[in-house]
Amino acid sequence: MADATADLRAMLDAVTNAFAAGDNARAELLLSHALDQGAPWDEVTTAAARGVSRHRDDLGARPELTGVPAAL
């Protein structure tokens, strides 16, 4: 059982990291694969949201990439 938990954690980390890197195509494939392998929906979507949030935070640190003035 510990191996299955480690595999799930690694898969969810891969989803998070791909979304955080802005590699949406890969992230979506990993997300679909995780669900196909039986990962719980709420854990997969949480991993995806975490990655998207990290990506947006990174862009927020670089306002020239968001088109939003730094003052906002």
TIMI-2910 file (N, C-alpha, C, CB; in pm, 1 decimal, decimal comma, always signed):
<rs>
+----------+----------+----------+----------+----------+----------+----------+----------+----------+----------+----------+----------+------+
!      n_x !      n_y !      n_z !     ca_x !     ca_y !     ca_z !      c_x !      c_y !      c_z !     cb_x !     cb_y !     cb_z ! resn !
+----------+----------+----------+----------+----------+----------+----------+----------+----------+----------+----------+----------+------+
!    +81,4 !   -119,0 !     +0,0 !     +0,0 !     +0,0 !     +0,0 !    +86,0 !   +125,8 !     +0,0 !    -92,8 !     -0,4 !   +119,3 !  Met !
!   +200,4 !   +120,5 !    +67,5 !   +288,1 !   +237,8 !    +71,4 !   +337,8 !   +272,5 !    -68,1 !   +407,3 !   +213,2 !   +165,2 !  Ala !
!   +363,3 !   +170,8 !   -152,2 !   +407,9 !   +197,0 !   -288,8 !   +300,0 !   +267,0 !   -369,2 !   +448,0 !    +67,2 !   -357,6 !  Asp !
!   +176,2 !   +226,1 !   -351,6 !    +66,1 !   +290,0 !   -423,9 !    +51,8 !   +436,0 !   -381,4 !    -66,1 !   +214,1 !   -399,5 !  Ala !
!    +68,8 !   +463,4 !   -254,5 !    +60,4 !   +600,8 !   -205,5 !   +174,2 !   +684,5 !   -261,3 !    +62,7 !   +603,9 !    -52,4 !  Thr !
!   +294,3 !   +628,3 !   -265,0 !   +409,7 !   +699,2 !   -320,1 !   +390,3 !   +725,4 !   -468,6 !   +538,8 !   +619,3 !   -296,8 !  Ala !
!   +337,8 !   +626,9 !   -541,4 !   +312,3 !   +644,3 !   -684,4 !   +208,9 !   +753,8 !   -708,3 !   +264,8 !   +512,4 !   -746,8 !  Asp !
!   +103,8 !   +754,8 !   -628,0 !     -0,4 !   +857,0 !   -640,7 !    +58,2 !   +995,2 !   -611,5 !   -118,9 !   +826,9 !   -544,8 !  Leu !
!   +137,2 !  +1005,0 !   -504,9 !   +197,5 !  +1133,1 !   -469,4 !   +288,2 !  +1183,5 !   -581,9 !   +277,0 !  +1120,4 !   -338,4 !  Arg !
!   +366,1 !  +1092,9 !   -640,1 !   +455,1 !  +1130,7 !   -749,9 !   +375,3 !  +1176,6 !   -871,3 !   +546,2 !  +1013,3 !   -787,9 !  Ala !
!   +266,0 !  +1107,5 !   -899,7 !   +182,4 !  +1143,8 !  -1013,4 !   +119,6 !  +1281,2 !   -991,8 !    +73,2 !  +1038,1 !  -1036,0 !  Met !
!    +69,3 !  +1306,4 !   -871,7 !     +7,4 !  +1435,2 !   -841,2 !   +111,3 !  +1547,6 !   -841,6 !    -63,7 !  +1429,2 !   -705,2 !  Leu !
!   +230,7 !  +1518,1 !   -793,1 !   +338,4 !  +1617,3 !   -798,9 !   +373,0 !  +1651,5 !   -943,2 !   +463,2 !  +1565,7 !   -725,6 !  Asp !
!   +371,0 !  +1551,3 !  -1030,9 !   +399,1 !  +1575,5 !  -1172,8 !   +292,0 !  +1665,8 !  -1234,3 !   +407,0 !  +1441,8 !  -1250,1 !  Ala !
!   +166,5 !  +1644,8 !  -1197,9 !    +57,2 !  +1730,3 !  -1245,7 !    +80,2 !  +1874,0 !  -1198,8 !    -80,7 !  +1677,7 !  -1195,3 !  Val !
!   +108,4 !  +1889,4 !  -1070,0 !   +132,2 !  +2022,3 !  -1013,5 !   +248,8 !  +2091,1 !  -1083,4 !   +159,4 !  +2012,5 !   -862,8 !  Thr !
!   +358,9 !  +2019,4 !  -1098,2 !   +478,7 !  +2078,3 !  -1157,3 !   +458,6 !  +2117,3 !  -1303,3 !   +594,5 !  +1981,8 !  -1146,1 !  Asn !
!   +386,1 !  +2036,8 !  -1377,8 !   +361,9 !  +2068,7 !  -1518,8 !   +275,7 !  +2194,4 !  -1532,7 !   +294,1 !  +1950,0 !  -1589,8 !  Ala !
!   +170,4 !  +2203,8 !  -1452,1 !    +88,1 !  +2325,1 !  -1456,1 !   +168,4 !  +2445,8 !  -1408,3 !    -38,7 !  +2307,7 !  -1369,7 !  Phe !
!   +250,0 !  +2428,5 !  -1305,4 !   +330,9 !  +2538,3 !  -1253,3 !   +429,8 !  +2588,7 !  -1358,2 !   +405,7 !  +2494,0 !  -1127,4 !  Ala !
!   +479,8 !  +2497,9 !  -1440,7 !   +574,1 !  +2535,6 !  -1545,9 !   +504,3 !  +2597,3 !  -1666,5 !   +654,1 !  +2414,5 !  -1589,7 !  Ala !
!   +372,8 !  +2590,7 !  -1669,1 !   +298,3 !  +2644,9 !  -1782,8 !   +289,1 !  +2548,5 !  -1898,9 !   +361,5 !  +2772,1 !  -1829,3 !  Gly !
!   +324,1 !  +2422,7 !  -1875,3 !   +318,9 !  +2319,4 !  -1979,1 !   +181,4 !  +2252,5 !  -1973,9 !   +433,7 !  +2213,6 !  -1960,1 !  Asp !
!    +80,1 !  +2326,3 !  -2019,2 !    -57,7 !  +2280,6 !  -2004,5 !    -87,6 !  +2152,5 !  -2080,4 !   -151,0 !  +2387,5 !  -2050,0 !  Asn !
!    -30,2 !  +2134,8 !  -2197,8 !    -56,7 !  +2013,9 !  -2275,0 !    -10,8 !  +1889,9 !  -2197,1 !    +14,2 !  +2020,9 !  -2412,5 !  Ala !
!   +110,5 !  +1895,7 !  -2144,8 !   +162,6 !  +1782,7 !  -2066,1 !    +81,5 !  +1766,6 !  -1937,8 !   +313,2 !  +1803,4 !  -2032,4 !  Arg !
!    +49,8 !  +1877,7 !  -1873,6 !    -24,5 !  +1872,6 !  -1748,5 !   -160,8 !  +1806,8 !  -1767,7 !    -41,7 !  +2013,1 !  -1691,4 !  Ala !
!   -227,8 !  +1840,7 !  -1876,6 !   -359,0 !  +1781,4 !  -1902,7 !   -349,0 !  +1631,9 !  -1929,5 !   -425,6 !  +1850,6 !  -2020,7 !  Glu !
!   -243,7 !  +1590,8 !  -1998,8 !   -222,1 !  +1447,2 !  -2020,1 !   -197,7 !  +1376,1 !  -1887,3 !   -103,1 !  +1423,8 !  -2115,4 !  Leu !
!   -115,1 !  +1435,6 !  -1802,9 !    -88,1 !  +1376,1 !  -1672,0 !   -213,6 !  +1371,5 !  -1586,3 !    +21,4 !  +1453,9 !  -1599,7 !  Leu !
!   -293,7 !  +1477,6 !  -1591,8 !   -418,5 !  +1481,9 !  -1517,2 !   -511,2 !  +1368,6 !  -1562,3 !   -487,4 !  +1618,6 !  -1535,2 !  Leu !
!   -526,1 !  +1354,0 !  -1692,5 !   -611,2 !  +1246,3 !  -1745,6 !   -558,4 !  +1109,7 !  -1706,3 !   -621,1 !  +1255,8 !  -1897,8 !  Ser !
!   -427,5 !  +1093,4 !  -1713,3 !   -365,9 !   +965,3 !  -1676,4 !   -390,7 !   +934,5 !  -1528,6 !   -213,7 !   +967,5 !  -1705,8 !  His !
!   -375,6 !  +1035,7 !  -1444,3 !   -399,3 !  +1015,3 !  -1301,1 !   -542,3 !   +969,2 !  -1275,4 !   -370,8 !  +1144,4 !  -1223,0 !  Ala !
!   -637,3 !  +1033,6 !  -1340,9 !   -777,6 !   +993,4 !  -1323,4 !   -801,8 !   +853,2 !  -1378,4 !   -871,4 !  +1093,8 !  -1392,8 !  Leu !
!   -742,4 !   +823,8 !  -1493,8 !   -757,2 !   +690,2 !  -1552,4 !   -699,7 !   +581,4 !  -1462,3 !   -689,3 !   +685,1 !  -1688,5 !  Asp !
!   -596,7 !   +617,2 !  -1384,9 !   -534,1 !   +521,0 !  -1294,3 !   -607,6 !   +509,5 !  -1160,9 !   -390,0 !   +560,0 !  -1269,5 !  Gln !
!   -716,1 !   +586,1 !  -1148,5 !   -799,7 !   +574,3 !  -1028,9 !   -768,7 !   +672,7 !   -917,5 !   -787,7 !   +438,6 !   -975,4 !  Gly !
!   -688,4 !   +773,9 !   -946,5 !   -661,9 !   +875,1 !   -844,7 !   -792,1 !   +949,3 !   -814,0 !   -550,6 !   +974,5 !   -891,7 !  Ala !
!   -814,8 !   +981,8 !   -688,5 !   -938,2 !  +1052,2 !   -651,8 !   -948,4 !  +1188,9 !   -720,2 !   -945,4 !  +1069,6 !   -499,9 !  Pro !
!  -1067,8 !  +1217,2 !   -771,0 !  -1093,6 !  +1341,2 !   -843,9 !  -1051,2 !  +1463,3 !   -763,3 !  -1241,4 !  +1351,6 !   -879,8 !  Trp !
!  -1087,5 !  +1467,4 !   -635,4 !  -1056,8 !  +1586,0 !   -555,7 !   -906,2 !  +1605,6 !   -537,5 !  -1124,3 !  +1576,1 !   -419,8 !  Asp !
!   -831,1 !  +1499,5 !   -529,0 !   -685,9 !  +1512,2 !   -514,5 !   -620,5 !  +1557,1 !   -645,0 !   -625,4 !  +1379,3 !   -468,8 !  Glu !
!   -671,3 !  +1507,0 !   -757,4 !   -616,2 !  +1544,6 !   -887,7 !   -645,9 !  +1691,0 !   -917,5 !   -673,5 !  +1454,7 !   -999,1 !  Val !
!   -768,7 !  +1732,9 !   -893,5 !   -803,1 !  +1872,0 !   -922,2 !   -732,4 !  +1967,7 !   -825,8 !   -955,0 !  +1891,7 !   -914,1 !  Thr !
!   -708,6 !  +1924,3 !   -703,9 !   -631,8 !  +2005,9 !   -609,6 !   -488,6 !  +2022,7 !   -657,8 !   -633,4 !  +1943,0 !   -469,4 !  Thr !
!   -429,2 !  +1915,8 !   -707,9 !   -292,9 !  +1922,6 !   -761,2 !   -286,7 !  +2017,7 !   -880,6 !   -243,7 !  +1782,2 !   -802,2 !  Ala !
!   -387,4 !  +2009,8 !   -966,7 !   -392,4 !  +2099,1 !  -1083,1 !   -407,8 !  +2244,4 !  -1038,7 !   -508,4 !  +2059,5 !  -1177,0 !  Ala !
!   -496,9 !  +2269,0 !   -946,0 !   -518,5 !  +2405,3 !   -897,6 !   -393,3 !  +2460,3 !   -831,0 !   -635,8 !  +2409,2 !   -799,7 !  Ala !
!   -324,2 !  +2376,4 !   -756,9 !   -200,2 !  +2419,1 !   -692,1 !    -97,8 !  +2461,7 !   -797,4 !   -142,8 !  +2305,5 !   -603,7 !  Arg !
!    -85,9 !  +2384,0 !   -903,7 !     +8,3 !  +2417,5 !  -1010,1 !    -28,1 !  +2545,1 !  -1083,2 !    +16,8 !  +2304,9 !  -1108,1 !  Gly !
!   -156,0 !  +2561,6 !  -1115,3 !   -201,3 !  +2683,3 !  -1183,0 !   -176,3 !  +2804,2 !  -1093,0 !   -352,2 !  +2673,1 !  -1220,6 !  Val !
!   -202,8 !  +2790,0 !   -965,1 !   -180,3 !  +2899,0 !   -871,5 !    -31,9 !  +2936,4 !   -865,6 !   -231,2 !  +2860,5 !   -732,1 !  Ser !
!    +54,5 !  +2836,2 !   -860,1 !   +198,7 !  +2863,4 !   -858,8 !   +241,1 !  +2935,0 !   -986,8 !   +278,5 !  +2732,2 !   -842,3 !  Arg !
!   +187,1 !  +2891,2 !  -1098,2 !   +220,5 !  +2954,2 !  -1225,6 !   +177,1 !  +3100,4 !  -1225,4 !   +154,3 !  +2878,8 !  -1342,3 !  His !
!    +56,8 !  +3126,9 !  -1179,9 !     +6,5 !  +3264,4 !  -1175,3 !    +87,8 !  +3348,7 !  -1077,7 !   -141,9 !  +3266,2 !  -1135,7 !  Arg !
!   +127,8 !  +3289,4 !   -966,3 !   +211,8 !  +3362,2 !   -870,4 !   +344,7 !  +3399,4 !   -934,5 !   +235,8 !  +3277,9 !   -743,2 !  Asp !
!   +401,9 !  +3309,1 !  -1010,5 !   +528,2 !  +3336,3 !  -1079,0 !   +510,6 !  +3449,4 !  -1179,8 !   +580,2 !  +3209,3 !  -1149,5 !  Asp !
!   +399,9 !  +3448,8 !  -1251,9 !   +373,4 !  +3556,0 !  -1347,7 !   +348,5 !  +3687,6 !  -1276,6 !   +253,8 !  +3520,8 !  -1435,8 !  Leu !
!   +284,9 !  +3681,1 !  -1161,5 !   +258,2 !  +3801,4 !  -1084,4 !   +385,9 !  +3869,2 !  -1038,0 !   +172,1 !  +3768,4 !   -965,6 !  Gly !
!   +488,9 !  +3789,4 !  -1019,7 !   +617,6 !  +3845,8 !   -981,7 !   +683,5 !  +3914,8 !  -1100,4 !   +709,3 !  +3736,9 !   -926,0 !  Ala !
!   +630,3 !  +3889,3 !  -1219,5 !   +681,9 !  +3948,1 !  -1343,3 !   +565,8 !  +4011,7 !  -1417,7 !   +753,6 !  +3841,0 !  -1432,2 !  Arg !
!   +521,8 !  +4130,9 !  -1375,7 !   +401,8 !  +4193,6 !  -1433,1 !   +407,4 !  +4213,6 !  -1583,1 !   +378,7 !  +4325,2 !  -1368,4 !  Pro !
!   +525,0 !  +4222,2 !  -1640,5 !   +533,7 !  +4240,0 !  -1786,4 !   +476,6 !  +4119,9 !  -1861,5 !   +679,4 !  +4262,6 !  -1828,5 !  Glu !
!   +466,0 !  +4005,7 !  -1795,8 !   +411,3 !  +3886,8 !  -1860,2 !   +260,2 !  +3876,2 !  -1845,5 !   +476,1 !  +3763,4 !  -1803,4 !  Leu !
!   +202,3 !  +3948,5 !  -1751,7 !    +58,1 !  +3937,8 !  -1730,1 !    -20,5 !  +4047,3 !  -1799,2 !    +28,2 !  +3940,6 !  -1583,6 !  Thr !
!    +46,9 !  +4157,0 !  -1833,5 !    -23,6 !  +4269,6 !  -1892,4 !    -94,2 !  +4354,3 !  -1789,3 !   -122,1 !  +4221,2 !  -1993,2 !  Gly !
!    -77,8 !  +4320,6 !  -1661,7 !   -139,2 !  +4396,4 !  -1555,4 !    -32,1 !  +4482,7 !  -1490,9 !   -207,0 !  +4303,4 !  -1451,7 !  Val !
!    -57,6 !  +4611,8 !  -1476,4 !    +42,5 !  +4699,1 !  -1413,8 !    +76,1 !  +4650,8 !  -1271,8 !     -8,6 !  +4845,3 !  -1409,8 !  Pro !
!   +200,6 !  +4666,4 !  -1232,8 !   +246,1 !  +4620,9 !  -1102,5 !   +172,2 !  +4688,2 !   -987,7 !   +393,5 !  +4645,4 !  -1088,8 !  Ala !
!   +120,3 !  +4808,7 !  -1009,4 !    +51,1 !  +4883,3 !   -904,5 !    -82,4 !  +4820,9 !   -866,7 !    +29,4 !  +5025,8 !   -948,4 !  Ala !
!   -138,6 !  +4736,5 !   -953,4 !   -269,5 !  +4677,9 !   -923,0 !   -254,3 !  +4561,3 !   -837,8 !   -343,7 !  +4640,0 !  -1046,0 !  Leu !
+----------+----------+----------+----------+----------+----------+----------+----------+----------+----------+----------+----------+------+
</rs>
